[in-house]
Structure formats: C-alpha cells, structure tokens
Amino acid sequence: MHWTRLCSLICVTVLTPACGSDTPPTPDAPFALSRNATMIDVVDGDTIDVSIAGHRERVRLIGIDTPETKKPDVPIQCFGPEASTFTKSLLPHDMPLHLERDVVARDDYGRLLAYVYRADDGEFVNLVIIRNGYARPLTIAPNSTHADEFGEAARVAEAGNVGLWGECSG
C-alpha cells in the first residue's frame, strides 16, 4: 500500500473517533482526555513526532508559529531554541496525547495538522505555547477553530512582554 494512503487510513481509523470531540477542554479547566497518540520527540517548537497505532507521524501544531531552528537556509531565529526547549518541557517522551484535527488534515509537507492536548490533564499545548510567549498565532484557513483564542493569548503575552515579545525586536 502506498505510504500516503496508509497514513491517511491511519488518520481516518485511529484519529477520527477520538478527534471528533465537540467539547474540547478549556484552558482554565483541564481534564483527562482519551489517548490517541504517544509523544516521541520534539522537532522544534511547533512540530512534534508522535506514535499513532504504532506508526510514527510528524505533527504540525495548528494555529501557532514558533521561531525557526531547523528550516533549511534559514538562520536560527530569536527565541527559537527557547521555544523548542519549552515544547520539550510540556511534552516529554512517552507522554499520552490527545490530537484533534480541524478541516484540513495535512499540510503541503505531509505533516498531520492537529491541536495537541496532554491526555492525562487535558492541557491545550498549542495555547500554552502562545500564552507563554513562545509562538505567534498563525491562522491558515480553513483550520481556524481556535484562531480568536490564540489571537487573544498572543495579545496578552505581547502586552506583558512575555517570551519572544520581550526578547525579540520586530
């Protein structure tokens, strides 16, 4: 079976039941969620590798953009290493995760697009990263479910000079 087709099949059979939740956790009231992935490694601040039903998947966190650390022909950007370190602190190896999709399942690089939650406590990782000043919001329609929430969290972080907002000019 072709690799892309296999990955799509995995996403449909494994993620669809768990990702169809109509009631995601609120950031102020975390609670346990069903596990549909396991953390493997952090690639950079907004990209992780996970295991889904025994298959390794690269996941791009929807709605956030951390400074670059590994993009070819792009120098390491201000606060990029700190963003990667922060994401690693939130998502240690073997942590159970709950991934939720939006409208578009994959980006142009074949990465699975997801809102990432820690399954044990329901912590909304994408939002925590923005709230702590390690990312800017990045909305690519139609994946915009949490765009307003991410925008507000970034405004608060910027107003408080938190993270990259206080360390990086421009």
Chimera marker file (.cmm) of the C-alpha trace (Angstrom):
<marker_set name="trace">
<marker id="1" x="0.000" y="0.000" z="0.000" r="1" g="1" b="0" radius="0.5"/>
<marker id="2" x="1.312" y="3.472" z="-0.847" r="1" g="1" b="0" radius="0.5"/>
<marker id="3" x="2.730" y="5.283" z="2.236" r="1" g="1" b="0" radius="0.5"/>
<marker id="4" x="0.474" y="8.382" z="1.881" r="1" g="1" b="0" radius="0.5"/>
<marker id="5" x="-2.571" y="6.172" z="1.563" r="1" g="1" b="0" radius="0.5"/>
<marker id="6" x="-1.509" y="4.159" z="4.616" r="1" g="1" b="0" radius="0.5"/>
<marker id="7" x="-1.068" y="7.367" z="6.642" r="1" g="1" b="0" radius="0.5"/>
<marker id="8" x="-4.488" y="8.606" z="5.544" r="1" g="1" b="0" radius="0.5"/>
<marker id="9" x="-6.024" y="5.283" z="6.521" r="1" g="1" b="0" radius="0.5"/>
<marker id="10" x="-4.375" y="5.502" z="9.940" r="1" g="1" b="0" radius="0.5"/>
<marker id="11" x="-5.684" y="9.029" z="10.422" r="1" g="1" b="0" radius="0.5"/>
<marker id="12" x="-9.204" y="8.057" z="9.449" r="1" g="1" b="0" radius="0.5"/>
<marker id="13" x="-9.366" y="4.866" z="11.510" r="1" g="1" b="0" radius="0.5"/>
<marker id="14" x="-7.406" y="5.993" z="14.556" r="1" g="1" b="0" radius="0.5"/>
<marker id="15" x="-7.924" y="9.722" z="14.870" r="1" g="1" b="0" radius="0.5"/>
<marker id="16" x="-11.474" y="10.198" z="13.601" r="1" g="1" b="0" radius="0.5"/>
<marker id="17" x="-13.246" y="8.677" z="16.624" r="1" g="1" b="0" radius="0.5"/>
<marker id="18" x="-11.056" y="10.468" z="19.149" r="1" g="1" b="0" radius="0.5"/>
<marker id="19" x="-10.693" y="13.722" z="17.227" r="1" g="1" b="0" radius="0.5"/>
<marker id="20" x="-14.379" y="14.303" z="16.717" r="1" g="1" b="0" radius="0.5"/>
<marker id="21" x="-14.973" y="15.701" z="20.160" r="1" g="1" b="0" radius="0.5"/>
<marker id="22" x="-17.479" y="18.549" z="20.211" r="1" g="1" b="0" radius="0.5"/>
<marker id="23" x="-16.290" y="19.696" z="23.619" r="1" g="1" b="0" radius="0.5"/>
<marker id="24" x="-12.551" y="20.363" z="23.775" r="1" g="1" b="0" radius="0.5"/>
<marker id="25" x="-11.183" y="21.201" z="27.181" r="1" g="1" b="0" radius="0.5"/>
<marker id="26" x="-10.971" y="24.806" z="28.210" r="1" g="1" b="0" radius="0.5"/>
<marker id="27" x="-7.506" y="26.042" z="29.137" r="1" g="1" b="0" radius="0.5"/>
<marker id="28" x="-8.697" y="27.060" z="32.601" r="1" g="1" b="0" radius="0.5"/>
<marker id="29" x="-10.353" y="23.741" z="33.446" r="1" g="1" b="0" radius="0.5"/>
<marker id="30" x="-8.157" y="20.863" z="32.210" r="1" g="1" b="0" radius="0.5"/>
<marker id="31" x="-9.380" y="17.296" z="32.487" r="1" g="1" b="0" radius="0.5"/>
<marker id="32" x="-8.289" y="13.904" z="31.217" r="1" g="1" b="0" radius="0.5"/>
<marker id="33" x="-8.919" y="13.075" z="27.564" r="1" g="1" b="0" radius="0.5"/>
<marker id="34" x="-8.804" y="9.859" z="25.583" r="1" g="1" b="0" radius="0.5"/>
<marker id="35" x="-5.340" y="8.937" z="24.388" r="1" g="1" b="0" radius="0.5"/>
<marker id="36" x="-4.966" y="8.621" z="20.619" r="1" g="1" b="0" radius="0.5"/>
<marker id="37" x="-1.213" y="9.238" z="20.282" r="1" g="1" b="0" radius="0.5"/>
<marker id="38" x="2.024" y="8.929" z="22.244" r="1" g="1" b="0" radius="0.5"/>
<marker id="39" x="4.770" y="11.527" z="22.260" r="1" g="1" b="0" radius="0.5"/>
<marker id="40" x="8.061" y="10.500" z="20.632" r="1" g="1" b="0" radius="0.5"/>
<marker id="41" x="10.141" y="13.646" z="20.101" r="1" g="1" b="0" radius="0.5"/>
<marker id="42" x="10.044" y="17.420" z="19.627" r="1" g="1" b="0" radius="0.5"/>
<marker id="43" x="11.328" y="18.512" z="16.210" r="1" g="1" b="0" radius="0.5"/>
<marker id="44" x="11.062" y="22.217" z="17.037" r="1" g="1" b="0" radius="0.5"/>
<marker id="45" x="8.698" y="24.498" z="18.924" r="1" g="1" b="0" radius="0.5"/>
<marker id="46" x="5.656" y="23.822" z="16.729" r="1" g="1" b="0" radius="0.5"/>
<marker id="47" x="6.391" y="20.384" z="15.257" r="1" g="1" b="0" radius="0.5"/>
<marker id="48" x="6.499" y="17.028" z="17.042" r="1" g="1" b="0" radius="0.5"/>
<marker id="49" x="6.787" y="13.335" z="16.243" r="1" g="1" b="0" radius="0.5"/>
<marker id="50" x="4.199" y="11.008" z="17.732" r="1" g="1" b="0" radius="0.5"/>
<marker id="51" x="3.216" y="7.376" z="17.551" r="1" g="1" b="0" radius="0.5"/>
<marker id="52" x="-0.316" y="6.606" z="16.362" r="1" g="1" b="0" radius="0.5"/>
<marker id="53" x="-1.260" y="2.926" z="16.404" r="1" g="1" b="0" radius="0.5"/>
<marker id="54" x="2.420" y="2.033" z="16.212" r="1" g="1" b="0" radius="0.5"/>
<marker id="55" x="3.175" y="4.333" z="13.268" r="1" g="1" b="0" radius="0.5"/>
<marker id="56" x="5.401" y="7.404" z="13.524" r="1" g="1" b="0" radius="0.5"/>
<marker id="57" x="3.716" y="10.629" z="12.411" r="1" g="1" b="0" radius="0.5"/>
<marker id="58" x="5.120" y="14.140" z="12.152" r="1" g="1" b="0" radius="0.5"/>
<marker id="59" x="2.581" y="16.611" z="13.588" r="1" g="1" b="0" radius="0.5"/>
<marker id="60" x="2.473" y="20.361" z="12.984" r="1" g="1" b="0" radius="0.5"/>
<marker id="61" x="0.609" y="22.166" z="15.759" r="1" g="1" b="0" radius="0.5"/>
<marker id="62" x="-2.261" y="24.130" z="14.203" r="1" g="1" b="0" radius="0.5"/>
<marker id="63" x="-2.565" y="27.862" z="14.733" r="1" g="1" b="0" radius="0.5"/>
<marker id="64" x="0.888" y="28.645" z="16.103" r="1" g="1" b="0" radius="0.5"/>
<marker id="65" x="4.242" y="29.606" z="14.645" r="1" g="1" b="0" radius="0.5"/>
<marker id="66" x="7.395" y="29.399" z="16.734" r="1" g="1" b="0" radius="0.5"/>
<marker id="67" x="10.692" y="30.930" z="15.606" r="1" g="1" b="0" radius="0.5"/>
<marker id="68" x="12.666" y="28.689" z="13.254" r="1" g="1" b="0" radius="0.5"/>
<marker id="69" x="15.509" y="26.476" z="14.428" r="1" g="1" b="0" radius="0.5"/>
<marker id="70" x="15.764" y="23.793" z="11.730" r="1" g="1" b="0" radius="0.5"/>
<marker id="71" x="14.419" y="25.243" z="8.481" r="1" g="1" b="0" radius="0.5"/>
<marker id="72" x="16.950" y="24.786" z="5.647" r="1" g="1" b="0" radius="0.5"/>
<marker id="73" x="18.644" y="28.012" z="4.502" r="1" g="1" b="0" radius="0.5"/>
<marker id="74" x="17.075" y="29.991" z="7.372" r="1" g="1" b="0" radius="0.5"/>
<marker id="75" x="19.239" y="31.068" z="10.301" r="1" g="1" b="0" radius="0.5"/>
<marker id="76" x="18.123" y="30.182" z="13.812" r="1" g="1" b="0" radius="0.5"/>
<marker id="77" x="15.634" y="32.877" z="14.779" r="1" g="1" b="0" radius="0.5"/>
<marker id="78" x="15.375" y="34.830" z="18.006" r="1" g="1" b="0" radius="0.5"/>
<marker id="79" x="13.775" y="32.714" z="20.749" r="1" g="1" b="0" radius="0.5"/>
<marker id="80" x="13.685" y="29.578" z="18.540" r="1" g="1" b="0" radius="0.5"/>
<marker id="81" x="15.835" y="27.404" z="20.813" r="1" g="1" b="0" radius="0.5"/>
<marker id="82" x="13.835" y="28.569" z="23.836" r="1" g="1" b="0" radius="0.5"/>
<marker id="83" x="10.559" y="27.667" z="22.081" r="1" g="1" b="0" radius="0.5"/>
<marker id="84" x="11.852" y="24.180" z="21.289" r="1" g="1" b="0" radius="0.5"/>
<marker id="85" x="13.018" y="23.706" z="24.880" r="1" g="1" b="0" radius="0.5"/>
<marker id="86" x="9.644" y="24.880" z="26.207" r="1" g="1" b="0" radius="0.5"/>
<marker id="87" x="7.739" y="22.468" z="23.965" r="1" g="1" b="0" radius="0.5"/>
<marker id="88" x="10.028" y="19.648" z="25.141" r="1" g="1" b="0" radius="0.5"/>
<marker id="89" x="9.222" y="20.558" z="28.749" r="1" g="1" b="0" radius="0.5"/>
<marker id="90" x="5.492" y="20.309" z="28.001" r="1" g="1" b="0" radius="0.5"/>
<marker id="91" x="5.723" y="17.066" z="26.021" r="1" g="1" b="0" radius="0.5"/>
<marker id="92" x="8.220" y="14.544" z="27.375" r="1" g="1" b="0" radius="0.5"/>
<marker id="93" x="8.862" y="11.258" z="25.577" r="1" g="1" b="0" radius="0.5"/>
<marker id="94" x="6.102" y="8.633" z="26.024" r="1" g="1" b="0" radius="0.5"/>
<marker id="95" x="3.526" y="11.177" z="27.230" r="1" g="1" b="0" radius="0.5"/>
<marker id="96" x="-0.005" y="10.162" z="26.221" r="1" g="1" b="0" radius="0.5"/>
<marker id="97" x="-1.581" y="12.726" z="23.895" r="1" g="1" b="0" radius="0.5"/>
<marker id="98" x="-4.975" y="13.572" z="22.512" r="1" g="1" b="0" radius="0.5"/>
<marker id="99" x="-4.860" y="15.006" z="18.980" r="1" g="1" b="0" radius="0.5"/>
<marker id="100" x="-7.765" y="16.856" z="17.397" r="1" g="1" b="0" radius="0.5"/>
<marker id="101" x="-7.975" y="17.734" z="13.747" r="1" g="1" b="0" radius="0.5"/>
<marker id="102" x="-9.588" y="20.702" z="12.078" r="1" g="1" b="0" radius="0.5"/>
<marker id="103" x="-10.875" y="20.864" z="8.492" r="1" g="1" b="0" radius="0.5"/>
<marker id="104" x="-7.620" y="20.172" z="6.614" r="1" g="1" b="0" radius="0.5"/>
<marker id="105" x="-5.799" y="17.082" z="7.924" r="1" g="1" b="0" radius="0.5"/>
<marker id="106" x="-2.315" y="17.562" z="6.387" r="1" g="1" b="0" radius="0.5"/>
<marker id="107" x="-0.102" y="20.396" z="5.239" r="1" g="1" b="0" radius="0.5"/>
<marker id="108" x="1.839" y="20.629" z="1.962" r="1" g="1" b="0" radius="0.5"/>
<marker id="109" x="4.749" y="18.742" z="3.568" r="1" g="1" b="0" radius="0.5"/>
<marker id="110" x="2.583" y="15.765" z="4.518" r="1" g="1" b="0" radius="0.5"/>
<marker id="111" x="2.571" y="16.570" z="8.219" r="1" g="1" b="0" radius="0.5"/>
<marker id="112" x="-0.547" y="15.805" z="10.217" r="1" g="1" b="0" radius="0.5"/>
<marker id="113" x="-2.140" y="19.056" z="11.417" r="1" g="1" b="0" radius="0.5"/>
<marker id="114" x="-3.512" y="18.905" z="14.955" r="1" g="1" b="0" radius="0.5"/>
<marker id="115" x="-4.489" y="20.659" z="18.117" r="1" g="1" b="0" radius="0.5"/>
<marker id="116" x="-2.436" y="18.833" z="20.739" r="1" g="1" b="0" radius="0.5"/>
<marker id="117" x="-3.634" y="18.095" z="24.267" r="1" g="1" b="0" radius="0.5"/>
<marker id="118" x="-1.881" y="16.207" z="27.020" r="1" g="1" b="0" radius="0.5"/>
<marker id="119" x="-4.246" y="13.291" z="27.582" r="1" g="1" b="0" radius="0.5"/>
<marker id="120" x="-3.660" y="12.958" z="31.327" r="1" g="1" b="0" radius="0.5"/>
<marker id="121" x="-4.613" y="16.520" z="32.290" r="1" g="1" b="0" radius="0.5"/>
<marker id="122" x="-6.220" y="17.979" z="29.142" r="1" g="1" b="0" radius="0.5"/>
<marker id="123" x="-3.670" y="20.809" z="28.897" r="1" g="1" b="0" radius="0.5"/>
<marker id="124" x="-4.064" y="22.509" z="25.484" r="1" g="1" b="0" radius="0.5"/>
<marker id="125" x="-0.439" y="22.601" z="24.323" r="1" g="1" b="0" radius="0.5"/>
<marker id="126" x="-0.905" y="24.945" z="21.325" r="1" g="1" b="0" radius="0.5"/>
<marker id="127" x="-2.494" y="27.572" z="23.581" r="1" g="1" b="0" radius="0.5"/>
<marker id="128" x="0.045" y="27.164" z="26.394" r="1" g="1" b="0" radius="0.5"/>
<marker id="129" x="2.886" y="27.799" z="23.935" r="1" g="1" b="0" radius="0.5"/>
<marker id="130" x="1.309" y="31.058" z="22.697" r="1" g="1" b="0" radius="0.5"/>
<marker id="131" x="0.223" y="32.167" z="26.162" r="1" g="1" b="0" radius="0.5"/>
<marker id="132" x="3.814" y="31.865" z="27.408" r="1" g="1" b="0" radius="0.5"/>
<marker id="133" x="5.243" y="33.907" z="24.544" r="1" g="1" b="0" radius="0.5"/>
<marker id="134" x="6.953" y="31.117" z="22.613" r="1" g="1" b="0" radius="0.5"/>
<marker id="135" x="4.839" y="31.493" z="19.447" r="1" g="1" b="0" radius="0.5"/>
<marker id="136" x="2.825" y="33.877" z="17.367" r="1" g="1" b="0" radius="0.5"/>
<marker id="137" x="-0.623" y="32.947" z="16.083" r="1" g="1" b="0" radius="0.5"/>
<marker id="138" x="-0.697" y="31.589" z="12.531" r="1" g="1" b="0" radius="0.5"/>
<marker id="139" x="-4.130" y="31.031" z="11.037" r="1" g="1" b="0" radius="0.5"/>
<marker id="140" x="-4.331" y="29.198" z="7.740" r="1" g="1" b="0" radius="0.5"/>
<marker id="141" x="-7.974" y="28.866" z="6.705" r="1" g="1" b="0" radius="0.5"/>
<marker id="142" x="-9.986" y="26.777" z="6.938" r="1" g="1" b="0" radius="0.5"/>
<marker id="143" x="-8.159" y="25.468" z="10.063" r="1" g="1" b="0" radius="0.5"/>
<marker id="144" x="-9.266" y="28.335" z="12.282" r="1" g="1" b="0" radius="0.5"/>
<marker id="145" x="-11.280" y="26.818" z="15.123" r="1" g="1" b="0" radius="0.5"/>
<marker id="146" x="-9.141" y="28.409" z="17.860" r="1" g="1" b="0" radius="0.5"/>
<marker id="147" x="-7.906" y="31.494" z="15.945" r="1" g="1" b="0" radius="0.5"/>
<marker id="148" x="-9.664" y="34.018" z="18.196" r="1" g="1" b="0" radius="0.5"/>
<marker id="149" x="-8.421" y="32.291" z="21.346" r="1" g="1" b="0" radius="0.5"/>
<marker id="150" x="-4.845" y="32.184" z="20.022" r="1" g="1" b="0" radius="0.5"/>
<marker id="151" x="-5.007" y="35.825" z="18.941" r="1" g="1" b="0" radius="0.5"/>
<marker id="152" x="-6.160" y="36.949" z="22.368" r="1" g="1" b="0" radius="0.5"/>
<marker id="153" x="-3.477" y="34.899" z="24.143" r="1" g="1" b="0" radius="0.5"/>
<marker id="154" x="-0.814" y="36.476" z="21.897" r="1" g="1" b="0" radius="0.5"/>
<marker id="155" x="-2.131" y="39.992" z="22.586" r="1" g="1" b="0" radius="0.5"/>
<marker id="156" x="-1.881" y="39.388" z="26.322" r="1" g="1" b="0" radius="0.5"/>
<marker id="157" x="1.638" y="37.923" z="26.016" r="1" g="1" b="0" radius="0.5"/>
<marker id="158" x="2.757" y="40.820" z="23.824" r="1" g="1" b="0" radius="0.5"/>
<marker id="159" x="1.284" y="43.422" z="26.192" r="1" g="1" b="0" radius="0.5"/>
<marker id="160" x="3.194" y="41.792" z="29.047" r="1" g="1" b="0" radius="0.5"/>
<marker id="161" x="6.441" y="41.487" z="27.055" r="1" g="1" b="0" radius="0.5"/>
<marker id="162" x="6.350" y="37.754" z="27.736" r="1" g="1" b="0" radius="0.5"/>
<marker id="163" x="8.788" y="35.439" z="25.964" r="1" g="1" b="0" radius="0.5"/>
<marker id="164" x="9.660" y="36.380" z="22.409" r="1" g="1" b="0" radius="0.5"/>
<marker id="165" x="7.629" y="39.576" z="22.751" r="1" g="1" b="0" radius="0.5"/>
<marker id="166" x="10.114" y="40.878" z="25.293" r="1" g="1" b="0" radius="0.5"/>
<marker id="167" x="13.268" y="39.373" z="23.808" r="1" g="1" b="0" radius="0.5"/>
<marker id="168" x="12.967" y="39.843" z="20.043" r="1" g="1" b="0" radius="0.5"/>
<marker id="169" x="12.562" y="43.161" z="18.273" r="1" g="1" b="0" radius="0.5"/>
<marker id="170" x="10.226" y="43.335" z="15.287" r="1" g="1" b="0" radius="0.5"/>
<link id1="1" id2="2" r="1" g="1" b="0" radius="0.2"/>
<link id1="2" id2="3" r="1" g="1" b="0" radius="0.2"/>
<link id1="3" id2="4" r="1" g="1" b="0" radius="0.2"/>
<link id1="4" id2="5" r="1" g="1" b="0" radius="0.2"/>
<link id1="5" id2="6" r="1" g="1" b="0" radius="0.2"/>
<link id1="6" id2="7" r="1" g="1" b="0" radius="0.2"/>
<link id1="7" id2="8" r="1" g="1" b="0" radius="0.2"/>
<link id1="8" id2="9" r="1" g="1" b="0" radius="0.2"/>
<link id1="9" id2="10" r="1" g="1" b="0" radius="0.2"/>
<link id1="10" id2="11" r="1" g="1" b="0" radius="0.2"/>
<link id1="11" id2="12" r="1" g="1" b="0" radius="0.2"/>
<link id1="12" id2="13" r="1" g="1" b="0" radius="0.2"/>
<link id1="13" id2="14" r="1" g="1" b="0" radius="0.2"/>
<link id1="14" id2="15" r="1" g="1" b="0" radius="0.2"/>
<link id1="15" id2="16" r="1" g="1" b="0" radius="0.2"/>
<link id1="16" id2="17" r="1" g="1" b="0" radius="0.2"/>
<link id1="17" id2="18" r="1" g="1" b="0" radius="0.2"/>
<link id1="18" id2="19" r="1" g="1" b="0" radius="0.2"/>
<link id1="19" id2="20" r="1" g="1" b="0" radius="0.2"/>
<link id1="20" id2="21" r="1" g="1" b="0" radius="0.2"/>
<link id1="21" id2="22" r="1" g="1" b="0" radius="0.2"/>
<link id1="22" id2="23" r="1" g="1" b="0" radius="0.2"/>
<link id1="23" id2="24" r="1" g="1" b="0" radius="0.2"/>
<link id1="24" id2="25" r="1" g="1" b="0" radius="0.2"/>
<link id1="25" id2="26" r="1" g="1" b="0" radius="0.2"/>
<link id1="26" id2="27" r="1" g="1" b="0" radius="0.2"/>
<link id1="27" id2="28" r="1" g="1" b="0" radius="0.2"/>
<link id1="28" id2="29" r="1" g="1" b="0" radius="0.2"/>
<link id1="29" id2="30" r="1" g="1" b="0" radius="0.2"/>
<link id1="30" id2="31" r="1" g="1" b="0" radius="0.2"/>
<link id1="31" id2="32" r="1" g="1" b="0" radius="0.2"/>
<link id1="32" id2="33" r="1" g="1" b="0" radius="0.2"/>
<link id1="33" id2="34" r="1" g="1" b="0" radius="0.2"/>
<link id1="34" id2="35" r="1" g="1" b="0" radius="0.2"/>
<link id1="35" id2="36" r="1" g="1" b="0" radius="0.2"/>
<link id1="36" id2="37" r="1" g="1" b="0" radius="0.2"/>
<link id1="37" id2="38" r="1" g="1" b="0" radius="0.2"/>
<link id1="38" id2="39" r="1" g="1" b="0" radius="0.2"/>
<link id1="39" id2="40" r="1" g="1" b="0" radius="0.2"/>
<link id1="40" id2="41" r="1" g="1" b="0" radius="0.2"/>
<link id1="41" id2="42" r="1" g="1" b="0" radius="0.2"/>
<link id1="42" id2="43" r="1" g="1" b="0" radius="0.2"/>
<link id1="43" id2="44" r="1" g="1" b="0" radius="0.2"/>
<link id1="44" id2="45" r="1" g="1" b="0" radius="0.2"/>
<link id1="45" id2="46" r="1" g="1" b="0" radius="0.2"/>
<link id1="46" id2="47" r="1" g="1" b="0" radius="0.2"/>
<link id1="47" id2="48" r="1" g="1" b="0" radius="0.2"/>
<link id1="48" id2="49" r="1" g="1" b="0" radius="0.2"/>
<link id1="49" id2="50" r="1" g="1" b="0" radius="0.2"/>
<link id1="50" id2="51" r="1" g="1" b="0" radius="0.2"/>
<link id1="51" id2="52" r="1" g="1" b="0" radius="0.2"/>
<link id1="52" id2="53" r="1" g="1" b="0" radius="0.2"/>
<link id1="53" id2="54" r="1" g="1" b="0" radius="0.2"/>
<link id1="54" id2="55" r="1" g="1" b="0" radius="0.2"/>
<link id1="55" id2="56" r="1" g="1" b="0" radius="0.2"/>
<link id1="56" id2="57" r="1" g="1" b="0" radius="0.2"/>
<link id1="57" id2="58" r="1" g="1" b="0" radius="0.2"/>
<link id1="58" id2="59" r="1" g="1" b="0" radius="0.2"/>
<link id1="59" id2="60" r="1" g="1" b="0" radius="0.2"/>
<link id1="60" id2="61" r="1" g="1" b="0" radius="0.2"/>
<link id1="61" id2="62" r="1" g="1" b="0" radius="0.2"/>
<link id1="62" id2="63" r="1" g="1" b="0" radius="0.2"/>
<link id1="63" id2="64" r="1" g="1" b="0" radius="0.2"/>
<link id1="64" id2="65" r="1" g="1" b="0" radius="0.2"/>
<link id1="65" id2="66" r="1" g="1" b="0" radius="0.2"/>
<link id1="66" id2="67" r="1" g="1" b="0" radius="0.2"/>
<link id1="67" id2="68" r="1" g="1" b="0" radius="0.2"/>
<link id1="68" id2="69" r="1" g="1" b="0" radius="0.2"/>
<link id1="69" id2="70" r="1" g="1" b="0" radius="0.2"/>
<link id1="70" id2="71" r="1" g="1" b="0" radius="0.2"/>
<link id1="71" id2="72" r="1" g="1" b="0" radius="0.2"/>
<link id1="72" id2="73" r="1" g="1" b="0" radius="0.2"/>
<link id1="73" id2="74" r="1" g="1" b="0" radius="0.2"/>
<link id1="74" id2="75" r="1" g="1" b="0" radius="0.2"/>
<link id1="75" id2="76" r="1" g="1" b="0" radius="0.2"/>
<link id1="76" id2="77" r="1" g="1" b="0" radius="0.2"/>
<link id1="77" id2="78" r="1" g="1" b="0" radius="0.2"/>
<link id1="78" id2="79" r="1" g="1" b="0" radius="0.2"/>
<link id1="79" id2="80" r="1" g="1" b="0" radius="0.2"/>
<link id1="80" id2="81" r="1" g="1" b="0" radius="0.2"/>
<link id1="81" id2="82" r="1" g="1" b="0" radius="0.2"/>
<link id1="82" id2="83" r="1" g="1" b="0" radius="0.2"/>
<link id1="83" id2="84" r="1" g="1" b="0" radius="0.2"/>
<link id1="84" id2="85" r="1" g="1" b="0" radius="0.2"/>
<link id1="85" id2="86" r="1" g="1" b="0" radius="0.2"/>
<link id1="86" id2="87" r="1" g="1" b="0" radius="0.2"/>
<link id1="87" id2="88" r="1" g="1" b="0" radius="0.2"/>
<link id1="88" id2="89" r="1" g="1" b="0" radius="0.2"/>
<link id1="89" id2="90" r="1" g="1" b="0" radius="0.2"/>
<link id1="90" id2="91" r="1" g="1" b="0" radius="0.2"/>
<link id1="91" id2="92" r="1" g="1" b="0" radius="0.2"/>
<link id1="92" id2="93" r="1" g="1" b="0" radius="0.2"/>
<link id1="93" id2="94" r="1" g="1" b="0" radius="0.2"/>
<link id1="94" id2="95" r="1" g="1" b="0" radius="0.2"/>
<link id1="95" id2="96" r="1" g="1" b="0" radius="0.2"/>
<link id1="96" id2="97" r="1" g="1" b="0" radius="0.2"/>
<link id1="97" id2="98" r="1" g="1" b="0" radius="0.2"/>
<link id1="98" id2="99" r="1" g="1" b="0" radius="0.2"/>
<link id1="99" id2="100" r="1" g="1" b="0" radius="0.2"/>
<link id1="100" id2="101" r="1" g="1" b="0" radius="0.2"/>
<link id1="101" id2="102" r="1" g="1" b="0" radius="0.2"/>
<link id1="102" id2="103" r="1" g="1" b="0" radius="0.2"/>
<link id1="103" id2="104" r="1" g="1" b="0" radius="0.2"/>
<link id1="104" id2="105" r="1" g="1" b="0" radius="0.2"/>
<link id1="105" id2="106" r="1" g="1" b="0" radius="0.2"/>
<link id1="106" id2="107" r="1" g="1" b="0" radius="0.2"/>
<link id1="107" id2="108" r="1" g="1" b="0" radius="0.2"/>
<link id1="108" id2="109" r="1" g="1" b="0" radius="0.2"/>
<link id1="109" id2="110" r="1" g="1" b="0" radius="0.2"/>
<link id1="110" id2="111" r="1" g="1" b="0" radius="0.2"/>
<link id1="111" id2="112" r="1" g="1" b="0" radius="0.2"/>
<link id1="112" id2="113" r="1" g="1" b="0" radius="0.2"/>
<link id1="113" id2="114" r="1" g="1" b="0" radius="0.2"/>
<link id1="114" id2="115" r="1" g="1" b="0" radius="0.2"/>
<link id1="115" id2="116" r="1" g="1" b="0" radius="0.2"/>
<link id1="116" id2="117" r="1" g="1" b="0" radius="0.2"/>
<link id1="117" id2="118" r="1" g="1" b="0" radius="0.2"/>
<link id1="118" id2="119" r="1" g="1" b="0" radius="0.2"/>
<link id1="119" id2="120" r="1" g="1" b="0" radius="0.2"/>
<link id1="120" id2="121" r="1" g="1" b="0" radius="0.2"/>
<link id1="121" id2="122" r="1" g="1" b="0" radius="0.2"/>
<link id1="122" id2="123" r="1" g="1" b="0" radius="0.2"/>
<link id1="123" id2="124" r="1" g="1" b="0" radius="0.2"/>
<link id1="124" id2="125" r="1" g="1" b="0" radius="0.2"/>
<link id1="125" id2="126" r="1" g="1" b="0" radius="0.2"/>
<link id1="126" id2="127" r="1" g="1" b="0" radius="0.2"/>
<link id1="127" id2="128" r="1" g="1" b="0" radius="0.2"/>
<link id1="128" id2="129" r="1" g="1" b="0" radius="0.2"/>
<link id1="129" id2="130" r="1" g="1" b="0" radius="0.2"/>
<link id1="130" id2="131" r="1" g="1" b="0" radius="0.2"/>
<link id1="131" id2="132" r="1" g="1" b="0" radius="0.2"/>
<link id1="132" id2="133" r="1" g="1" b="0" radius="0.2"/>
<link id1="133" id2="134" r="1" g="1" b="0" radius="0.2"/>
<link id1="134" id2="135" r="1" g="1" b="0" radius="0.2"/>
<link id1="135" id2="136" r="1" g="1" b="0" radius="0.2"/>
<link id1="136" id2="137" r="1" g="1" b="0" radius="0.2"/>
<link id1="137" id2="138" r="1" g="1" b="0" radius="0.2"/>
<link id1="138" id2="139" r="1" g="1" b="0" radius="0.2"/>
<link id1="139" id2="140" r="1" g="1" b="0" radius="0.2"/>
<link id1="140" id2="141" r="1" g="1" b="0" radius="0.2"/>
<link id1="141" id2="142" r="1" g="1" b="0" radius="0.2"/>
<link id1="142" id2="143" r="1" g="1" b="0" radius="0.2"/>
<link id1="143" id2="144" r="1" g="1" b="0" radius="0.2"/>
<link id1="144" id2="145" r="1" g="1" b="0" radius="0.2"/>
<link id1="145" id2="146" r="1" g="1" b="0" radius="0.2"/>
<link id1="146" id2="147" r="1" g="1" b="0" radius="0.2"/>
<link id1="147" id2="148" r="1" g="1" b="0" radius="0.2"/>
<link id1="148" id2="149" r="1" g="1" b="0" radius="0.2"/>
<link id1="149" id2="150" r="1" g="1" b="0" radius="0.2"/>
<link id1="150" id2="151" r="1" g="1" b="0" radius="0.2"/>
<link id1="151" id2="152" r="1" g="1" b="0" radius="0.2"/>
<link id1="152" id2="153" r="1" g="1" b="0" radius="0.2"/>
<link id1="153" id2="154" r="1" g="1" b="0" radius="0.2"/>
<link id1="154" id2="155" r="1" g="1" b="0" radius="0.2"/>
<link id1="155" id2="156" r="1" g="1" b="0" radius="0.2"/>
<link id1="156" id2="157" r="1" g="1" b="0" radius="0.2"/>
<link id1="157" id2="158" r="1" g="1" b="0" radius="0.2"/>
<link id1="158" id2="159" r="1" g="1" b="0" radius="0.2"/>
<link id1="159" id2="160" r="1" g="1" b="0" radius="0.2"/>
<link id1="160" id2="161" r="1" g="1" b="0" radius="0.2"/>
<link id1="161" id2="162" r="1" g="1" b="0" radius="0.2"/>
<link id1="162" id2="163" r="1" g="1" b="0" radius="0.2"/>
<link id1="163" id2="164" r="1" g="1" b="0" radius="0.2"/>
<link id1="164" id2="165" r="1" g="1" b="0" radius="0.2"/>
<link id1="165" id2="166" r="1" g="1" b="0" radius="0.2"/>
<link id1="166" id2="167" r="1" g="1" b="0" radius="0.2"/>
<link id1="167" id2="168" r="1" g="1" b="0" radius="0.2"/>
<link id1="168" id2="169" r="1" g="1" b="0" radius="0.2"/>
<link id1="169" id2="170" r="1" g="1" b="0" radius="0.2"/>
</marker_set>
